[in-house]
Amino acid sequence: MTKNRRALITGITGQDGAYLARFLLDRGYEVHGIVRRSSTETFERISLIRDQVYLHQADLLDQLSLVRVVEKSQPHEVYNLAAQSFVPTSFDQPLLTGEFTALGVTRVLEAIRLVDPSIRFYQASSSEMFGKVQEEPQTERTPLWPRSPYGVAKVYGHWITVNYRESYDLFACSGILFNHESPLRGKEFVTRKISDGVARIKLGLQKKLKLGNLDAQRDWGFAGDYVRAMWLMLQQDAPDDFVIATGMKHSVRDFCEVAFGHVGLTWQDHVETDASLLRPADVNTLCGDPSKAQQQLGWEPEVSFAELVRMMVDADLERAAKEAS
């Protein structure tokens, strides 16, 4: 147990933030989270732990608000998980994506540097930085070639973290996380779109599921496993960057096959491809090499691809059944 440790999480209401908050609470942390002011509160992912965490209003676009929250919460660790993180949206809103996903990282780092440089910092980097992959599998040394405004913004966030580590001697780490999913994933992401669609089709609530590129291949893991890696990075003697992945890739088609098969349906009967869902520049394949994390952090993923897909479908069956009744 790590009693009296305090952590501050940006993006606490997102998938990773919710899993990380639970993980840290289980380890005896005092957990603080940053939430943006909005007319509709979206705390459903942290509803079960809402009374166990301290929430502060601030915004990655507002430097002063970040400084104030760091001063007030006095964290030992800061996890920057907030971003405009949906790739298709980054093509529609490239400037906003840059403000949040790139410059937002600098604002958090500046707040730490100004208030307390001894704070340990975790930056959520992304496999989308590899984009048009230059080698397979991708390691910490693979050249970056992002293929979306989101990927480009993540590259900035990644390198500014390295820069602050080297310039100001901050304990700042980047986790280059490959795709990680869970029942808490937003419905705009293809994995959750599939699991939700499967549940609805099984229960007779919809007939067809429209998808884009079925051949896209990703290295998919479970978000609950990946937040453990974030924490492990900040417990090391020296800051470093790590690829977090399963080392295995599957196509969107594979995901459909497992998901529909889990409820006794054949995916070909229900899936239609829709050209409007294709990206201007797509990332066709991503597969990470987690050997550095395995050796230095002692980290291993515990949930398999098939277990993850079934877990998501089961959760959506439960949700859809409630909705239908």
Secondary structure, 3 states (H helix, E strand, C coil): CCCCCEEEEECCCCHHHHHHHHHHHHCCCEEEEEECCCCCCCCHHHCCCHHHCEEEECCCCCHHHHHHHHHHHCCCEEEECCCCCCHHHHHHCHHHHHHHHHHHHHHHHHHHHHHCCCCEEEEEEEHHHCCCCCCCCECCCCCCCCCCHHHHHHHHHHHHHHHHHHHHCCEEEEEEECCEECCCCCCCCHHHHHHHHHHHHHCCCCCCEEECCCCCEECCEEHHHHHHHHHHHCCCCCCCCEEECCCCCEEHHHHHHHHHHHCCCCHHHCEEECHHHCCCCCCCECCECCHHHHHHCCCCCCCCHHHHHHHHHHHHHHHHHHHHC
